[in-house]
């Protein structure tokens, strides 16, 4: 079972990331909604790294690692770009304001924080790493 | 992601097929940004074949909602898969948008 994936920083690779996560989880007999929630959380973090940390520079790359043991899923997303990307403290968005303002963005990390049990961003050398975890009954 | 537009009298039905993410959201954004969409009374979004939505996809709908409301165009989602509806629910968007189970209810909304 493939548990690691490297992609270049292009949003065209997001489909590949989602397919990789779905395939990894496909033998775990998890409900479809639960699988989708994990896929979504990883997709959001990867999209942020690609778009906001790396400016869609396809010469940069990300490494994903998945580990599922004793009903605990651990995900590591390592950005090999040279920009440190550490999202600030999470704030709950006011969606009525977003609608009035016609805002397109600003909900991705809210989803990630609501979907996963633990969300951590930290530095490793000159790079940023995101660790996500979730207990899956 | 494929978006098919089916006009019928005062209603435009948009049929979404595929996965709506940060890569494909532009396709939907282009469709919703067309000026003549505001000439319809209702825009119905058929989500039966929408198998995934990320915040980028939700953001496209949110960014056009006020414009639709100002023009008195009702935006109604129907036939939404449970896993997709769950994403709207997690953010509380199910309370801010009109989501109904079927085409019949969408037409009556």
gemmi code that builds the backbone of each chain (N, CA, C; Angstrom):
import gemmi

chains = {
    "A": [
        ("UNK", (0.849, -1.208, 0.000), (0.000, 0.000, 0.000), (0.874, 1.243, 0.000)),
        ("UNK", (0.692, 2.060, -1.017), (1.484, 3.281, -1.134), (1.038, 4.274, -0.057)),
        ("UNK", (1.995, 4.766, 0.729), (1.624, 5.697, 1.802), (2.353, 7.033, 1.688)),
        ("UNK", (3.077, 7.229, 0.594), (3.789, 8.495, 0.416), (3.613, 8.981, -1.014)),
        ("UNK", (3.583, 10.283, -1.159), (3.393, 10.889, -2.476), (4.166, 12.202, -2.540)),
        ("UNK", (4.831, 12.427, -3.643), (5.495, 13.718, -3.877), (4.821, 14.376, -5.079)),
        ("UNK", (4.475, 15.654, -4.931), (3.871, 16.384, -6.057), (4.579, 17.721, -6.245)),
        ("UNK", (4.574, 18.200, -7.486), (5.049, 19.554, -7.777), (3.955, 20.543, -7.363)),
        ("UNK", (4.371, 21.797, -7.097), (3.419, 22.789, -6.584), (2.556, 23.395, -7.689)),
        ("UNK", (1.629, 22.593, -8.168), (0.641, 23.056, -9.138), (-0.720, 22.562, -8.679)),
        ("UNK", (-1.726, 23.455, -8.783), (-3.058, 23.040, -8.343), (-3.639, 21.939, -9.229)),
        ("UNK", (-3.034, 21.713, -10.383), (-3.497, 20.619, -11.243), (-3.216, 19.248, -10.608)),
        ("UNK", (-2.381, 19.214, -9.552), (-2.081, 17.942, -8.885), (-3.027, 17.636, -7.713)),
        ("UNK", (-3.970, 18.520, -7.458), (-4.867, 18.290, -6.315), (-5.702, 17.019, -6.497)),
        ("UNK", (-6.114, 16.759, -7.731), (-6.881, 15.535, -7.998), (-6.052, 14.296, -7.647)),
        ("UNK", (-4.758, 14.341, -8.004), (-3.845, 13.222, -7.712), (-3.732, 13.007, -6.193)),
        ("UNK", (-3.683, 14.107, -5.449), (-3.597, 14.023, -3.986), (-4.858, 13.359, -3.430)),
        ("UNK", (-6.005, 13.796, -3.903), (-7.262, 13.232, -3.390), (-7.379, 11.747, -3.743)),
        ("UNK", (-7.001, 11.394, -4.951), (-7.071, 9.984, -5.358), (-6.131, 9.128, -4.513)),
        ("UNK", (-4.954, 9.679, -4.211), (-3.964, 8.977, -3.375), (-4.543, 8.710, -1.977)),
        ("UNK", (-5.160, 9.723, -1.380), (-5.714, 9.567, -0.027), (-6.885, 8.578, -0.048)),
        ("UNK", (-7.740, 8.688, -1.067), (-8.892, 7.772, -1.163), (-8.422, 6.328, -1.307)),
        ("UNK", (-7.420, 6.128, -2.138), (-6.902, 4.768, -2.341), (-6.317, 4.225, -1.038)),
        ("UNK", (-5.572, 5.073, -0.321), (-4.961, 4.648, 0.944), (-6.031, 4.226, 1.954)),
        ("UNK", (-7.139, 4.968, 1.963), (-8.192, 4.705, 2.960), (-9.210, 3.666, 2.492)),
        ("UNK", (-9.111, 3.254, 1.246), (-10.171, 2.429, 0.657), (-10.320, 1.056, 1.316)),
        ("UNK", (-9.277, 0.560, 1.966), (-9.354, -0.771, 2.582), (-9.680, -0.706, 4.076)),
        ("UNK", (-10.007, 0.480, 4.570), (-10.199, 0.639, 6.016), (-11.663, 0.542, 6.422)),
        ("UNK", (-12.545, 0.334, 5.455), (-13.982, 0.194, 5.731), (-14.545, 1.376, 6.515)),
        ("UNK", (-14.203, 2.562, 6.067), (-14.683, 3.786, 6.705), (-15.903, 4.301, 5.941)),
        ("UNK", (-16.820, 4.990, 6.644), (-17.969, 5.581, 5.941), (-17.492, 6.604, 4.903)),
        ("UNK", (-18.275, 6.737, 3.837), (-17.906, 7.631, 2.740), (-17.738, 9.079, 3.211)),
        ("UNK", (-18.609, 9.503, 4.142), (-18.523, 10.884, 4.644), (-17.207, 11.084, 5.403)),
        ("UNK", (-16.806, 10.093, 6.189), (-15.552, 10.205, 6.962), (-14.345, 10.268, 6.036)),
        ("UNK", (-14.351, 9.438, 4.997), (-13.252, 9.461, 4.022), (-13.187, 10.828, 3.350)),
        ("UNK", (-14.352, 11.331, 2.962), (-14.393, 12.628, 2.274), (-13.864, 13.750, 3.175)),
        ("UNK", (-14.152, 13.662, 4.469), (-13.688, 14.704, 5.392), (-12.162, 14.719, 5.475)),
        ("UNK", (-11.563, 13.548, 5.481), (-10.091, 13.476, 5.543), (-9.490, 13.963, 4.229)),
        ("UNK", (-10.066, 13.505, 3.134), (-9.618, 13.947, 1.806), (-9.676, 15.474, 1.720)),
        ("UNK", (-10.783, 16.039, 2.208), (-10.978, 17.493, 2.143), (-9.936, 18.230, 2.981)),
        ("UNK", (-9.697, 17.759, 4.210), (-8.725, 18.442, 5.082), (-7.337, 18.458, 4.434)),
        ("UNK", (-6.941, 17.328, 3.872), (-5.610, 17.239, 3.242), (-5.571, 18.117, 1.990)),
        ("UNK", (-6.615, 18.070, 1.189), (-6.707, 18.881, -0.027), (-6.579, 20.372, 0.301)),
        ("UNK", (-7.217, 20.807, 1.384), (-7.169, 22.224, 1.764), (-5.755, 22.650, 2.163)),
        ("UNK", (-5.094, 21.821, 2.956), (-3.724, 22.180, 3.381), (-2.783, 22.176, 2.178)),
        ("UNK", (-2.903, 21.152, 1.334), (-2.042, 21.067, 0.150), (-2.280, 22.271, -0.770)),
        ("UNK", (-3.557, 22.625, -0.980), (-3.869, 23.787, -1.837), (-3.261, 25.059, -1.256)),
        ("UNK", (-3.324, 25.220, 0.065), (-2.718, 26.402, 0.700), (-1.210, 26.437, 0.478)),
        ("UNK", (-0.561, 25.290, 0.657), (0.893, 25.234, 0.426), (1.217, 25.590, -1.037)),
        ("UNK", (0.449, 25.030, -1.955), (0.718, 25.254, -3.384), (0.505, 26.728, -3.753)),
        ("UNK", (-0.646, 27.267, -3.338), (-1.045, 28.604, -3.808), (-0.407, 29.706, -2.963)),
        ("UNK", (-0.526, 29.597, -1.645), (-0.102, 30.718, -0.787), (1.372, 30.649, -0.396)),
        ("UNK", (1.892, 29.445, -0.144), (3.296, 29.352, 0.287), (4.252, 29.352, -0.906)),
        ("UNK", (3.823, 28.747, -2.006), (4.747, 28.571, -3.136), (4.351, 29.331, -4.396)),
        ("UNK", (3.255, 30.046, -4.340), (2.839, 30.835, -5.500), (2.740, 30.008, -6.773)),
        ("UNK", (2.357, 28.729, -6.615), (2.185, 27.796, -7.748), (3.473, 27.648, -8.573)),
        ("UNK", (4.600, 27.681, -7.893), (5.898, 27.477, -8.544), (6.121, 25.968, -8.713)),
        ("UNK", (6.002, 25.501, -9.937), (6.065, 24.049, -10.185), (7.459, 23.456, -10.015)),
        ("UNK", (8.453, 24.293, -9.770), (9.794, 23.743, -9.490), (9.888, 23.333, -8.020)),
        ("UNK", (8.917, 23.768, -7.206), (8.892, 23.386, -5.790), (8.012, 22.146, -5.629)),
        ("UNK", (8.196, 21.449, -4.522), (7.398, 20.225, -4.349), (6.992, 20.014, -2.894)),
        ("UNK", (5.986, 19.173, -2.740), (5.457, 18.796, -1.419), (5.545, 17.282, -1.259)),
        ("UNK", (5.796, 16.838, -0.041), (5.769, 15.406, 0.276), (4.627, 15.110, 1.236)),
        ("UNK", (3.839, 14.107, 0.901), (2.744, 13.670, 1.777), (3.043, 12.279, 2.314)),
        ("UNK", (2.781, 12.091, 3.601), (2.916, 10.752, 4.191), (1.678, 10.466, 5.020)),
        ("UNK", (1.141, 9.266, 4.846), (-0.038, 8.846, 5.602), (0.319, 7.641, 6.453)),
        ("UNK", (-0.219, 7.621, 7.664), (0.033, 6.483, 8.542), (-1.235, 6.207, 9.349)),
        ("UNK", (-1.756, 4.983, 9.235), (-2.993, 4.635, 9.934), (-2.700, 3.451, 10.844)),
        ("UNK", (-2.689, 3.718, 12.156), (-2.406, 2.657, 13.131), (-3.359, 2.777, 14.293)),
        ("UNK", (-3.906, 1.653, 14.701), (-4.794, 1.595, 15.867), (-5.860, 2.699, 15.809)),
        ("UNK", (-6.503, 2.780, 14.663), (-7.623, 3.707, 14.433), (-7.214, 5.174, 14.472)),
        ("UNK", (-5.926, 5.456, 14.410), (-5.443, 6.838, 14.414), (-4.774, 7.117, 13.070)),
        ("UNK", (-5.294, 8.124, 12.373), (-4.674, 8.530, 11.109), (-3.757, 9.718, 11.363)),
        ("UNK", (-2.505, 9.576, 10.933), (-1.549, 10.674, 11.025), (-1.110, 11.055, 9.625)),
        ("UNK", (-1.130, 12.344, 9.356), (-0.800, 12.859, 8.033), (0.324, 13.882, 8.184)),
        ("UNK", (1.356, 13.728, 7.362), (2.400, 14.758, 7.343), (2.486, 15.338, 5.939)),
        ("UNK", (2.428, 16.646, 5.860), (2.567, 17.346, 4.577), (3.759, 18.273, 4.722)),
        ("UNK", (4.831, 17.950, 4.016), (6.072, 18.729, 4.140), (6.275, 19.561, 2.893)),
        ("UNK", (6.453, 20.859, 3.107), (6.663, 21.793, 2.002), (8.165, 21.984, 1.828)),
        ("UNK", (8.662, 21.705, 0.649), (10.103, 21.848, 0.423), (10.469, 23.198, -0.181)),
        ("UNK", (9.479, 24.088, -0.281), (9.776, 25.448, -0.737), (10.559, 26.196, 0.332)),
        ("UNK", (11.037, 27.374, -0.021), (11.906, 28.109, 0.895), (11.179, 29.156, 1.736)),
        ("UNK", (9.857, 29.241, 1.566), (9.090, 30.210, 2.351), (8.476, 29.506, 3.551)),
        ("UNK", (8.678, 30.076, 4.717), (8.037, 29.511, 5.903), (6.571, 29.962, 5.903)),
        ("UNK", (5.680, 28.997, 5.986), (4.243, 29.279, 5.924), (3.582, 28.744, 7.185)),
        ("UNK", (3.310, 29.649, 8.117), (2.686, 29.249, 9.370), (1.391, 30.047, 9.535)),
        ("UNK", (0.232, 29.427, 9.255), (-1.032, 30.156, 9.404), (-1.189, 30.693, 10.824)),
        ("UNK", (-1.764, 31.895, 10.935), (-1.966, 32.509, 12.251), (-3.032, 31.775, 13.038)),
        ("UNK", (-3.319, 32.284, 14.261), (-4.349, 31.640, 15.085), (-5.673, 31.586, 14.328)),
        ("UNK", (-6.365, 30.471, 14.493), (-7.601, 30.274, 13.738), (-8.717, 31.166, 14.262)),
        ("UNK", (-9.411, 31.833, 13.340), (-10.569, 32.640, 13.714), (-11.789, 32.139, 12.936)),
        ("UNK", (-12.914, 32.014, 13.639), (-14.126, 31.554, 12.970), (-14.654, 32.644, 12.035)),
        ("UNK", (-14.826, 32.328, 10.754), (-15.291, 33.358, 9.824), (-16.771, 33.676, 10.021)),
        ("UNK", (-17.135, 34.925, 9.789), (-18.544, 35.310, 9.789), (-19.032, 35.175, 8.344)),
        ("UNK", (-19.747, 34.112, 8.073), (-20.117, 33.814, 6.682), (-21.119, 34.809, 6.113)),
        ("UNK", (-21.938, 35.412, 6.977), (-22.862, 36.445, 6.478), (-22.061, 37.631, 5.934)),
        ("UNK", (-20.963, 37.976, 6.618), (-20.090, 39.055, 6.123), (-19.421, 38.635, 4.810)),
        ("UNK", (-18.987, 37.383, 4.756), (-18.336, 36.883, 3.536), (-19.291, 37.001, 2.339)),
        ("UNK", (-20.566, 36.666, 2.575), (-21.563, 36.730, 1.493), (-21.749, 38.180, 1.055)),
        ("UNK", (-21.894, 39.076, 2.031), (-22.087, 40.502, 1.699), (-20.884, 41.068, 0.945)),
        ("UNK", (-19.686, 40.605, 1.343), (-18.459, 41.122, 0.722), (-18.103, 40.397, -0.574)),
        ("UNK", (-18.813, 39.312, -0.870), (-18.506, 38.527, -2.065), (-17.134, 37.872, -1.994)),
        ("UNK", (-16.756, 37.458, -0.783), (-15.421, 36.861, -0.605), (-15.365, 35.433, -1.126)),
        ("UNK", (-14.242, 35.101, -1.732), (-14.082, 33.732, -2.261), (-13.304, 32.840, -1.298)),
        ("UNK", (-12.378, 33.445, -0.564), (-11.473, 32.626, 0.253), (-11.665, 32.838, 1.737)),
        ("UNK", (-10.844, 32.113, 2.515), (-10.838, 32.318, 3.960), (-11.578, 31.259, 4.751)),
        ("UNK", (-12.002, 30.188, 4.076), (-12.744, 29.144, 4.799), (-11.972, 27.828, 4.905)),
        ("UNK", (-10.888, 27.716, 4.152), (-10.168, 26.441, 4.064), (-9.648, 25.949, 5.405)),
        ("UNK", (-8.967, 26.821, 6.149), (-8.396, 26.371, 7.423), (-9.482, 26.168, 8.480)),
        ("UNK", (-10.613, 26.855, 8.331), (-11.745, 26.595, 9.232), (-12.211, 25.156, 9.052)),
        ("UNK", (-12.334, 24.750, 7.798), (-12.720, 23.360, 7.527), (-11.705, 22.395, 8.130)),
        ("UNK", (-10.434, 22.649, 7.890), (-9.383, 21.740, 8.372), (-9.474, 21.597, 9.891)),
        ("UNK", (-9.615, 22.735, 10.576), (-9.667, 22.699, 12.041), (-10.923, 21.994, 12.561)),
        ("UNK", (-12.007, 22.079, 11.816), (-13.242, 21.408, 12.259), (-13.242, 19.923, 11.909)),
        ("UNK", (-12.476, 19.545, 10.887), (-12.507, 18.161, 10.417), (-11.507, 17.259, 11.140)),
        ("UNK", (-10.375, 17.835, 11.547), (-9.318, 17.009, 12.126), (-9.263, 17.212, 13.638)),
        ("UNK", (-8.753, 16.194, 14.368), (-8.626, 16.325, 15.827), (-7.468, 17.252, 16.174)),
        ("UNK", (-6.400, 17.190, 15.380), (-5.194, 17.964, 15.692), (-4.616, 18.536, 14.406)),
        ("UNK", (-4.281, 19.817, 14.437), (-3.698, 20.498, 13.273), (-2.490, 21.280, 13.769)),
        ("UNK", (-1.313, 20.939, 13.263), (-0.090, 21.640, 13.704), (0.739, 22.039, 12.495)),
        ("UNK", (1.237, 23.256, 12.515), (2.220, 23.705, 11.530), (3.504, 24.000, 12.286)),
        ("UNK", (4.627, 23.544, 11.785), (5.908, 23.815, 12.446), (7.005, 23.848, 11.397)),
        ("UNK", (8.178, 24.311, 11.801), (9.297, 24.383, 10.857), (10.251, 23.214, 11.091)),
        ("UNK", (10.823, 22.777, 9.981), (11.866, 21.747, 10.044), (12.977, 22.272, 9.134)),
        ("UNK", (14.035, 22.778, 9.775), (15.063, 23.452, 8.982), (14.467, 24.693, 8.341)),
        ("UNK", (14.627, 24.826, 7.030), (14.085, 25.998, 6.322), (12.704, 25.739, 5.744)),
        ("UNK", (12.075, 24.658, 6.136), (10.826, 24.269, 5.505), (9.664, 24.244, 6.510)),
        ("UNK", (8.463, 24.240, 5.964), (7.269, 24.153, 6.804), (6.666, 22.752, 6.693)),
        ("UNK", (6.227, 22.264, 7.834), (5.573, 20.947, 7.866), (4.220, 21.114, 8.543)),
        ("UNK", (3.216, 20.422, 8.003), (1.899, 20.377, 8.645), (1.626, 18.948, 9.079)),
        ("UNK", (1.199, 18.818, 10.324), (0.805, 17.500, 10.820), (-0.679, 17.522, 11.180)),
        ("UNK", (-1.405, 16.565, 10.629), (-2.833, 16.421, 10.921), (-3.057, 15.055, 11.540)),
        ("UNK", (-3.957, 14.971, 12.492), (-4.314, 13.638, 12.993), (-5.804, 13.564, 13.292)),
        ("UNK", (-6.303, 12.333, 13.226), (-7.732, 12.115, 13.522), (-7.942, 10.678, 13.979)),
        ("UNK", (-8.728, 10.536, 15.017), (-9.109, 9.204, 15.487), (-10.318, 8.749, 14.661)),
        ("UNK", (-10.216, 7.555, 14.087), (-11.298, 7.032, 13.253), (-11.838, 5.758, 13.904)),
        ("UNK", (-13.068, 5.823, 14.379), (-13.636, 4.675, 15.094), (-13.889, 3.524, 14.129)),
    ],
    "B": [
        ("UNK", (-14.144, 18.790, -13.974), (-15.402, 19.445, -13.609), (-16.094, 19.935, -14.871)),
        ("UNK", (-17.338, 19.535, -15.023), (-18.089, 19.965, -16.190), (-19.359, 20.678, -15.703)),
        ("UNK", (-19.645, 21.813, -16.295), (-20.864, 22.554, -15.957), (-21.721, 22.653, -17.212)),
        ("UNK", (-22.936, 22.118, -17.130), (-23.855, 22.198, -18.266), (-25.019, 23.103, -17.889)),
        ("UNK", (-25.282, 24.097, -18.738), (-26.372, 25.041, -18.466), (-27.585, 24.688, -19.306)),
        ("UNK", (-28.739, 24.550, -18.624), (-29.990, 24.239, -19.330), (-31.018, 25.317, -19.035)),
        ("UNK", (-31.206, 26.270, -19.960), (-32.212, 27.303, -19.736), (-33.618, 26.804, -20.034)),
        ("UNK", (-34.594, 27.273, -19.254), (-35.983, 26.903, -19.497), (-36.861, 28.019, -18.930)),
        ("UNK", (-37.471, 28.797, -19.808), (-38.298, 29.953, -19.407), (-37.516, 30.855, -18.452)),
        ("UNK", (-38.021, 30.989, -17.196), (-37.353, 31.914, -16.273), (-36.370, 31.213, -15.339)),
        ("UNK", (-36.040, 29.959, -15.669), (-35.162, 29.173, -14.804), (-33.942, 28.680, -15.576)),
        ("UNK", (-32.782, 28.796, -14.938), (-31.565, 28.217, -15.513), (-31.125, 27.083, -14.597)),
        ("UNK", (-30.966, 25.893, -15.156), (-30.450, 24.772, -14.369), (-28.989, 24.545, -14.746)),
        ("UNK", (-28.140, 24.522, -13.720), (-26.726, 24.220, -13.934), (-26.461, 22.811, -13.427)),
        ("UNK", (-25.979, 21.949, -14.299), (-25.702, 20.566, -13.917), (-24.200, 20.445, -13.691)),
        ("UNK", (-23.828, 20.135, -12.450), (-22.410, 20.010, -12.104), (-22.008, 18.543, -12.161)),
        ("UNK", (-20.883, 18.277, -12.767), (-20.421, 16.894, -12.918), (-18.925, 16.840, -12.621)),
        ("UNK", (-18.560, 16.174, -11.512), (-17.136, 16.018, -11.207), (-16.768, 16.593, -9.854)),
        ("UNK", (-15.520, 17.005, -9.725), (-14.989, 17.470, -8.442), (-14.668, 18.959, -8.532)),
        ("UNK", (-15.186, 19.703, -7.566), (-15.029, 21.164, -7.573), (-13.961, 21.539, -6.541)),
        ("UNK", (-12.787, 21.903, -7.033), (-11.670, 22.213, -6.139), (-10.979, 23.508, -6.577)),
        ("UNK", (-9.816, 23.788, -6.002), (-9.104, 25.033, -6.308), (-8.631, 25.075, -7.753)),
        ("UNK", (-8.589, 23.930, -8.397), (-8.164, 23.877, -9.791), (-9.344, 24.082, -10.746)),
        ("UNK", (-10.492, 23.528, -10.391), (-11.632, 23.536, -11.315), (-12.672, 24.618, -11.015)),
        ("UNK", (-12.526, 25.321, -9.882), (-13.549, 26.297, -9.470), (-13.735, 27.406, -10.507)),
        ("UNK", (-12.705, 27.694, -11.269), (-12.767, 28.752, -12.278), (-13.858, 28.477, -13.326)),
        ("UNK", (-14.097, 27.202, -13.608), (-15.112, 26.820, -14.605), (-16.501, 27.275, -14.131)),
        ("UNK", (-16.785, 26.995, -12.857), (-18.070, 27.398, -12.284), (-18.146, 28.913, -12.138)),
        ("UNK", (-17.042, 29.518, -11.706), (-17.009, 30.971, -11.510), (-17.339, 31.692, -12.817)),
        ("UNK", (-16.788, 31.206, -13.903), (-17.028, 31.807, -15.217), (-18.512, 31.735, -15.573)),
        ("UNK", (-19.131, 30.599, -15.257), (-20.553, 30.407, -15.577), (-21.437, 31.335, -14.741)),
        ("UNK", (-21.112, 31.435, -13.432), (-21.943, 32.253, -12.541), (-21.720, 33.744, -12.768)),
        ("UNK", (-20.584, 34.107, -13.340), (-20.254, 35.530, -13.542), (-20.882, 36.105, -14.812)),
        ("UNK", (-21.469, 35.252, -15.640), (-22.068, 35.757, -16.878), (-23.191, 36.748, -16.554)),
        ("UNK", (-23.176, 37.924, -17.163), (-24.185, 38.947, -16.813), (-25.624, 38.480, -17.053)),
        ("UNK", (-25.850, 37.701, -18.117), (-27.245, 37.337, -18.434), (-27.850, 36.334, -17.451)),
        ("UNK", (-27.038, 35.797, -16.538), (-27.584, 34.853, -15.542), (-28.573, 35.577, -14.616)),
        ("UNK", (-28.392, 36.899, -14.488), (-29.254, 37.677, -13.599), (-30.622, 37.961, -14.222)),
        ("UNK", (-30.805, 37.540, -15.457), (-32.111, 37.720, -16.103), (-33.087, 36.599, -15.731)),
        ("UNK", (-32.561, 35.529, -15.136), (-33.438, 34.425, -14.723), (-34.027, 34.729, -13.338)),
        ("UNK", (-35.148, 34.129, -13.054), (-35.761, 34.271, -11.724), (-35.136, 33.283, -10.746)),
        ("UNK", (-34.736, 32.136, -11.313), (-34.140, 31.091, -10.469), (-32.948, 30.460, -11.154)),
        ("UNK", (-31.933, 30.122, -10.370), (-30.830, 29.300, -10.857), (-30.814, 28.047, -9.989)),
        ("UNK", (-31.111, 26.930, -10.607), (-31.132, 25.651, -9.893), (-29.821, 24.920, -10.158)),
        ("UNK", (-29.194, 24.431, -9.102), (-27.903, 23.753, -9.249), (-28.090, 22.272, -8.955)),
        ("UNK", (-28.009, 21.462, -9.997), (-28.174, 20.013, -9.866), (-26.829, 19.406, -9.440)),
        ("UNK", (-26.793, 18.903, -8.199), (-25.540, 18.422, -7.607), (-25.431, 16.892, -7.614)),
        ("UNK", (-26.311, 16.210, -8.343), (-26.318, 14.734, -8.311), (-24.958, 14.144, -8.663)),
        ("UNK", (-24.277, 14.760, -9.621), (-22.983, 14.229, -10.062), (-21.806, 15.046, -9.533)),
        ("UNK", (-22.086, 15.923, -8.566), (-21.000, 16.658, -7.905), (-20.469, 15.755, -6.795)),
        ("UNK", (-19.293, 15.194, -6.993), (-18.793, 14.192, -6.055), (-17.834, 14.749, -5.015)),
        ("UNK", (-17.464, 16.025, -5.147), (-16.527, 16.622, -4.183), (-16.617, 18.134, -4.263)),
        ("UNK", (-16.513, 18.785, -3.111), (-16.409, 20.255, -3.105), (-15.430, 20.671, -2.012)),
        ("UNK", (-14.541, 21.581, -2.348), (-13.611, 22.126, -1.355), (-14.008, 23.564, -1.062)),
        ("UNK", (-13.243, 24.236, -0.203), (-13.580, 25.622, 0.148), (-13.521, 26.526, -1.078)),
        ("UNK", (-12.702, 26.179, -2.049), (-12.625, 26.999, -3.270), (-13.938, 26.945, -4.037)),
        ("UNK", (-14.554, 25.785, -4.063), (-15.853, 25.631, -4.725), (-16.951, 26.359, -3.958)),
        ("UNK", (-16.948, 26.206, -2.625), (-17.926, 26.918, -1.799), (-17.748, 28.421, -1.967)),
        ("UNK", (-16.488, 28.849, -2.051), (-16.185, 30.271, -2.190), (-16.767, 30.870, -3.460)),
        ("UNK", (-16.826, 30.091, -4.509), (-17.412, 30.590, -5.758), (-18.897, 30.900, -5.545)),
        ("UNK", (-19.615, 29.979, -4.907), (-21.043, 30.229, -4.651), (-21.227, 31.432, -3.719)),
        ("UNK", (-20.419, 31.477, -2.647), (-20.537, 32.577, -1.679), (-20.271, 33.921, -2.352)),
        ("UNK", (-19.293, 33.953, -3.234), (-18.899, 35.226, -3.850), (-19.964, 35.783, -4.794)),
        ("UNK", (-20.880, 34.936, -5.264), (-21.930, 35.406, -6.178), (-23.298, 35.549, -5.504)),
        ("UNK", (-23.412, 35.052, -4.279), (-24.727, 34.987, -3.627), (-25.370, 36.358, -3.438)),
        ("UNK", (-24.603, 37.349, -2.969), (-25.156, 38.689, -2.740), (-25.617, 39.311, -4.055)),
        ("UNK", (-24.805, 39.092, -5.089), (-25.148, 39.617, -6.433), (-26.481, 39.021, -6.900)),
        ("UNK", (-26.653, 37.729, -6.672), (-27.908, 37.061, -7.026), (-29.065, 37.640, -6.199)),
        ("UNK", (-28.832, 37.781, -4.900), (-29.904, 38.284, -4.018), (-30.301, 39.703, -4.408)),
        ("UNK", (-29.316, 40.532, -4.722), (-29.593, 41.925, -5.116), (-30.433, 41.978, -6.394)),
        ("UNK", (-30.238, 40.974, -7.266), (-30.979, 40.940, -8.540), (-32.256, 40.100, -8.428)),
        ("UNK", (-32.573, 39.653, -7.179), (-33.771, 38.833, -6.920), (-33.753, 37.530, -7.724)),
        ("UNK", (-32.584, 36.971, -7.838), (-32.433, 35.649, -8.472), (-32.243, 34.637, -7.347)),
        ("UNK", (-33.094, 33.633, -7.316), (-33.002, 32.633, -6.253), (-32.060, 31.514, -6.669)),
        ("UNK", (-31.096, 31.203, -5.798), (-30.140, 30.125, -6.049), (-30.552, 28.918, -5.208)),
        ("UNK", (-30.827, 27.811, -5.865), (-31.323, 26.617, -5.156), (-30.482, 25.396, -5.554)),
        ("UNK", (-29.989, 24.695, -4.551), (-29.223, 23.466, -4.786), (-30.142, 22.262, -4.575)),
        ("UNK", (-29.971, 21.246, -5.407), (-30.772, 20.026, -5.193), (-29.972, 18.785, -5.602)),
        ("UNK", (-30.489, 17.624, -5.203), (-29.840, 16.332, -5.503), (-28.420, 16.237, -4.945)),
        ("UNK", (-28.197, 16.828, -3.784), (-26.831, 16.866, -3.254), (-26.464, 15.555, -2.552)),
        ("UNK", (-25.307, 15.007, -2.870), (-24.839, 13.789, -2.208), (-24.552, 14.098, -0.732)),
        ("UNK", (-24.722, 13.089, 0.118), (-24.562, 13.284, 1.561), (-23.184, 13.846, 1.921)),
        ("UNK", (-22.142, 13.309, 1.277), (-20.779, 13.747, 1.631), (-20.535, 15.198, 1.230)),
        ("UNK", (-21.207, 15.659, 0.185), (-21.079, 17.056, -0.249), (-21.904, 17.961, 0.670)),
        ("UNK", (-23.122, 17.524, 1.005), (-23.970, 18.292, 1.927), (-23.262, 18.460, 3.270)),
        ("UNK", (-22.560, 17.416, 3.685), (-21.821, 17.448, 4.951), (-20.819, 18.609, 4.991)),
        ("UNK", (-20.209, 18.935, 3.865), (-19.239, 20.035, 3.814), (-19.955, 21.382, 4.025)),
        ("UNK", (-21.122, 21.545, 3.413), (-21.930, 22.758, 3.627), (-22.320, 22.860, 5.113)),
        ("UNK", (-22.698, 21.702, 5.696), (-23.125, 21.669, 7.094), (-22.016, 22.062, 8.052)),
        ("UNK", (-20.812, 21.575, 7.790), (-19.682, 21.818, 8.692), (-19.428, 23.314, 8.847)),
        ("UNK", (-19.635, 24.062, 7.766), (-19.428, 25.514, 7.818), (-20.699, 26.276, 8.199)),
        ("UNK", (-21.830, 25.589, 8.256), (-23.093, 26.267, 8.556), (-23.723, 26.902, 7.330)),
        ("UNK", (-23.234, 26.533, 6.160), (-23.772, 27.133, 4.929), (-25.148, 26.588, 4.576)),
        ("UNK", (-25.506, 25.443, 5.143), (-26.834, 24.880, 4.880), (-27.930, 25.791, 5.441)),
        ("UNK", (-27.565, 26.638, 6.413), (-28.540, 27.567, 6.987), (-28.605, 28.874, 6.195)),
        ("UNK", (-27.631, 29.116, 5.359), (-27.559, 30.385, 4.624), (-27.909, 30.228, 3.147)),
        ("UNK", (-27.960, 28.989, 2.691), (-28.264, 28.731, 1.285), (-29.484, 27.807, 1.210)),
        ("UNK", (-30.159, 27.818, 0.086), (-31.339, 26.967, -0.080), (-30.912, 25.642, -0.707)),
        ("UNK", (-31.018, 24.580, 0.090), (-30.639, 23.242, -0.375), (-31.839, 22.327, -0.167)),
        ("UNK", (-32.348, 21.748, -1.234), (-33.530, 20.875, -1.134), (-33.182, 19.507, -1.727)),
        ("UNK", (-33.966, 18.483, -1.358), (-33.592, 17.137, -1.798), (-33.730, 16.885, -3.302)),
        ("UNK", (-34.824, 17.391, -3.912), (-35.112, 16.927, -5.270), (-35.378, 18.066, -6.247)),
        ("UNK", (-35.421, 17.713, -7.532), (-35.707, 18.694, -8.587), (-37.100, 19.292, -8.409)),
        ("UNK", (-38.050, 18.451, -8.011), (-39.423, 18.928, -7.817), (-39.472, 20.017, -6.754)),
        ("UNK", (-38.769, 19.778, -5.653), (-38.752, 20.774, -4.569), (-37.970, 22.020, -4.974)),
        ("UNK", (-36.938, 21.818, -5.803), (-36.156, 22.968, -6.274), (-37.027, 23.866, -7.154)),
        ("UNK", (-37.835, 23.252, -7.989), (-38.708, 24.027, -8.883), (-39.778, 24.777, -8.079)),
        ("UNK", (-40.182, 24.175, -6.956), (-41.225, 24.792, -6.129), (-40.662, 25.818, -5.143)),
        ("UNK", (-39.373, 25.834, -4.971), (-38.754, 26.701, -3.933), (-38.897, 28.178, -4.279)),
    ],
}
model = gemmi.Model(1)
for chain_id, residues in chains.items():
    chain = gemmi.Chain(chain_id)
    for i, (resn, *xyz) in enumerate(residues, 1):
        res = gemmi.Residue()
        res.name, res.seqid = resn, gemmi.SeqId(i, " ")
        for name, pos in zip(("N", "CA", "C"), xyz):
            atom = gemmi.Atom()
            atom.name, atom.element = name, gemmi.Element(name[0])
            atom.pos, atom.b_iso = gemmi.Position(*pos), 0.0
            res.add_atom(atom)
        chain.add_residue(res)
    model.add_chain(chain)
structure = gemmi.Structure()
structure.add_model(model)
structure.setup_entities()
